[in-house]
Amino acid sequence: MKYQDEFRDRQLVTIMADNIRRMAEHLKQPVKFMEVCGTHTMAIYQYGIRSLLPDNVQLVSGPGCPVCVTPVGYLDQALACARDSANIVATFGDMLRVPGSSSSLMEERARGADVRIVYSPLDAVTLAQEHPERRVVFLGVGFETTAPAIAASILEAARLGLKNYVVLASHKTMPVPMEILTADPDLALSGYLCPAHVSTVIGGKAYQPLVDKFGIPCVVTGFEPADVMQGIELLLTQVLSGKSSVEIQYRRAVTWEGNPKARRILELVFEPCDAVWRGLGLLPGSGLAIRPALASFDAQQVLTIAVAEEHENPACRCGEILKGKLAPFDCPLFATVCTPEAPLGACMVSSEGTCSAAYKYGR
């Protein structure tokens, strides 16, 4: 398949691995590169990328899984919506098994709640058209990748004059947490494999302030093994040269400016807001809130959502794993009482979660 098979060439990856080892011989100290994309995390585990690297080149996984960084408080709100028989809760499938304080959407559905999996936000709009007597609550979770489609669904519901479609928004934007992590001396990051899906929307230029402020190398990288290996080569080249910049390895999909149409839709519907991230806490300006002009589609404004005090399993180390300070194998629950079949933490639920990837490919 064009743009896929050629980036899975085993001989090419082997050549890249040899080149990385030669480059690493010139490092004055070990380097630590972080990927902040769940699909990168899955690819790195799936293709055994870490096993191809020398000991002084380390990869760590950051908060790249949108489901994983969604806080328990939001899940509790979604569960409260599901328990209201007046509502149909529409969601992407990866949210179904994420544990809230006392339950999950899958458990609530088993108890009779009307929770439906959709493949597009526009499917949720169609549900609202088909059930005018019910309110459809769409769970708007994700980074800049999915937010434009959710914004488009709000604009479409407005065009159709629907009064029974609302979005419970918990959108996150990527550059802000990268700045927080870069400033953390305990992490001591040497560079980023920047997220590819997000970058198709926001463009490579979104990471330039990070380079300007911290002098940290950034490379927007694709998902195939040769993509990731080339991204590491480019990061090492910057480290060895002592110069930092934003480079786009994934040029077949990402541009410097990103997708202007998607960004315009985002700006029409959303405005920046402070947002809570699992593991990272409240990060100023790291979220997207529905603009006041479209408040009739904002579940936070339309509904009275009463939830009890949130509660997480204190033994779950998902927060530290999302910050790159622990690996899944450092969590006492990993692969024992916490498995994909019975997940206790969000990092084990999503197909993009670090624990899920480590369980499937890393053991």
Secondary structure as UniProt FT lines:
FT   TURN            2..4
FT   HELIX           5..8
FT   HELIX           10..24
FT   TURN            25..26
FT   STRAND          31..35
FT   HELIX           38..46
FT   TURN            47..48
FT   HELIX           49..52
FT   TURN            55..56
FT   STRAND          57..61
FT   HELIX           66..69
FT   HELIX           72..83
FT   TURN            85..86
FT   STRAND          87..91
FT   HELIX           93..95
FT   TURN            96..97
FT   HELIX           105..110
FT   TURN            111..112
FT   STRAND          115..117
FT   HELIX           121..130
FT   TURN            132..133
FT   STRAND          135..142
FT   TURN            144..146
FT   HELIX           147..160
FT   STRAND          165..172
FT   HELIX           175..182
FT   TURN            185..187
FT   STRAND          191..194
FT   HELIX           196..202
FT   HELIX           204..207
FT   HELIX           208..214
FT   STRAND          218..220
FT   HELIX           225..241
FT   STRAND          246..248
FT   TURN            251..253
FT   HELIX           260..269
FT   STRAND          270..277
FT   TURN            278..280
FT   STRAND          281..290
FT   HELIX           292..297
FT   HELIX           299..302
FT   TURN            314..315
FT   HELIX           318..322
FT   TURN            323..324
FT   HELIX           328..330
FT   TURN            332..333
FT   TURN            335..337
FT   STRAND          338..339
FT   TURN            340..341
FT   HELIX           346..349
FT   TURN            351..352
FT   HELIX           354..357
FT   HELIX           358..362
//
